[in-house]
Amino acid sequence: MAERKYKSVAYEKSAPGFALLLDGRIALTPLGNHYYIKSEALVKVISAEWSAQEKHIRRETMPLTQIASVAVDFAAVRREELCADLLSYSDTDLVCYRAGDVPALRRAQEGLDSMITWAEGRFGISLVVTDGVMPVRQPPQNKEKLAQALFTYDDWRLAAIAVAAKPLSSLILALAFIEGVLDADAAFRLAHLEEIFETEKWGRDEEKESRMDKLKEDVAAVAEYLALL
């Protein structure tokens, strides 16, 4: 946990967007790049996150700053690496797996079918759906087509996809979310149908609820970030 060493937080218009300033100097990302933020609305909120830090900087309380860091440090300068990480979801994307041995859960998972249809139409891919948890081989051309699609997003939206994919455990759901096909609540619910089903059937589990709340906050942060671009 880093100590807060700056006194003032501000921002100014600059050629790449808006520069985040700490004590009058452009702030640096975790990888040492300058924080140039896409929009004034976004840099205002990020500035507020930095201003709210006290003796120590707690990154977990700065969700929009963290997403912006992905945009600046990875989407902008390490795009191939970031896209490769995202494409790793394509072989095991949760939208392709169904609970064949649990009829009630299987019925709840029918909502994923519309995501399959959307993704196939939007990206020209073909997704194989299976029962159970054993990995199923997907057509190899899926990665090529999804890679082409990922490279069409600007740095800021690619960062949003990368951050959303983790709590959603799905590249397809992250893409649908970023494109506005799903809102944050719908994307989260589809990603966690099994956990929601288990809670409704067996009752609350505080540890699981705490973990789920954190994941839901992560998705909500991406939604706020997108609205400010």
Order of alpha helices (4+ residues) and beta strands (2+ residues): beta-beta-beta-beta-beta-alpha-beta-alpha-alpha-beta-alpha-alpha-beta-alpha-alpha-alpha-alpha-alpha-alpha
